Amino acid sequence: MKDTLNHWDEVYRNKDHSKLSWHQDTSTISLRWILEYAKNNDPIIDVGSGVSVLVDNLIDSGYKNISLLEISPIAIKATKDRLGKLSSGVDFINENVLDLNQNKTYKVWHDRAVFHFLTNKKEQHKYLDIINMHIAIGGYFILSTFSNEGPKECSGLDIVQYDKDKITDMLAKNYKLIRNIKESHPHPNGGVQNFNYFCLQKER
Ligand SMILES: C[S@@+](CC[C@H](N)C(=O)[O-])C[C@H]1O[C@@H](n2cnc3c(N)ncnc32)[C@H](O)[C@@H]1O
């Protein structure tokens, strides 16, 4: 776990944040789906938020109950600095998602390019237990990973690519897949990376 923290702290300490492969100037599908599925006061958590502008976009859209969970304190500080005064309205959780144990459920759990780093079954199951504890019945799990046409690594780490069948198999017990769309994400340094977005609704 310490390695995970060190890896990400180094990334955010040493690299130009706007040139990170996953960087977006503005959030795309994640934002569109959250706008559709959550009301302004619904609790929303962005897991592995990094320095994503999803939070800025949500605040601009009127959302008031946003939590950001991120392992790297450097990414959290950068996000707080960018948000300025607006950061006081955001709940920052500086933690490994695999250690999350809050007495709270969320209407939307958003994960863009975090779950796909969990390459072993034990960690994947742990993550799924954690989302089960923290997503309200009827709430949504919005997940974005690399697709089968996407890269096999992200930030120099191995990842797992997902498609509709794999996600459905993993989550069928408690979730219904309601949407799935691929996106060719423009890499800030040229080329594209193929992402797969899934929206699942928690049924039980
Ligand atoms: C590829 S980046 C994606 C960042 C952001 N979701 C986005 O779309 O811009 C992955 C992020 O997840 C964070 N992360 C990786 N493993 C994590 C873990 N186990 N717990 C919490 N955050 C983690 C990293 O620090 C990094 O900010």
The ligand as a MOL file (V3000), in Angstrom:
LIG
                    3D

  0  0  0     0  0            999 V3000
M  V30 BEGIN CTAB
M  V30 COUNTS 27 29 0 0 0
M  V30 BEGIN ATOM
M  V30 1 C -5.2570 7.5040 -13.6050 0
M  V30 2 S -5.5330 8.5870 -12.2800 0 CHG=1
M  V30 3 C -7.2050 9.1440 -12.5870 0
M  V30 4 C -7.5220 10.4130 -11.8300 0
M  V30 5 C -8.9570 10.9140 -12.0070 0
M  V30 6 N -9.9350 9.9090 -11.6530 0
M  V30 7 C -9.1890 11.4120 -13.4010 0
M  V30 8 O -9.9810 10.8260 -14.1310 0
M  V30 9 O -8.5650 12.4380 -13.7610 0 CHG=-1
M  V30 10 C -5.7730 7.4600 -10.9140 0
M  V30 11 C -5.9390 8.1830 -9.5920 0
M  V30 12 O -6.3220 7.2700 -8.5860 0
M  V30 13 C -5.5480 7.4890 -7.4100 0
M  V30 14 N -5.4460 6.1690 -6.7700 0
M  V30 15 C -4.8170 5.0710 -7.2480 0
M  V30 16 N -4.9740 4.0320 -6.4200 0
M  V30 17 C -5.7390 4.4890 -5.3940 0
M  V30 18 C -6.2420 3.8740 -4.2100 0
M  V30 19 N -5.9950 2.5820 -3.9440 0
M  V30 20 N -6.9800 4.6160 -3.3680 0
M  V30 21 C -7.2430 5.9300 -3.6410 0
M  V30 22 N -6.7830 6.5680 -4.7360 0
M  V30 23 C -6.0350 5.8490 -5.6000 0
M  V30 24 C -4.2360 8.0280 -7.9160 0
M  V30 25 O -3.5300 8.7640 -6.9610 0
M  V30 26 C -4.6820 8.8690 -9.0990 0
M  V30 27 O -4.9980 10.1750 -8.6970 0
M  V30 END ATOM
M  V30 BEGIN BOND
M  V30 1 1 1 2
M  V30 2 1 2 3
M  V30 3 1 2 10
M  V30 4 1 3 4
M  V30 5 1 4 5
M  V30 6 1 5 6
M  V30 7 1 5 7
M  V30 8 2 7 8
M  V30 9 1 7 9
M  V30 10 1 10 11
M  V30 11 1 11 12
M  V30 12 1 11 26
M  V30 13 1 12 13
M  V30 14 1 13 14
M  V30 15 1 13 24
M  V30 16 1 14 15
M  V30 17 1 14 23
M  V30 18 2 15 16
M  V30 19 1 16 17
M  V30 20 1 17 18
M  V30 21 2 17 23
M  V30 22 1 18 19
M  V30 23 2 18 20
M  V30 24 1 20 21
M  V30 25 2 21 22
M  V30 26 1 22 23
M  V30 27 1 24 25
M  V30 28 1 24 26
M  V30 29 1 26 27
M  V30 END BOND
M  V30 END CTAB
M  END
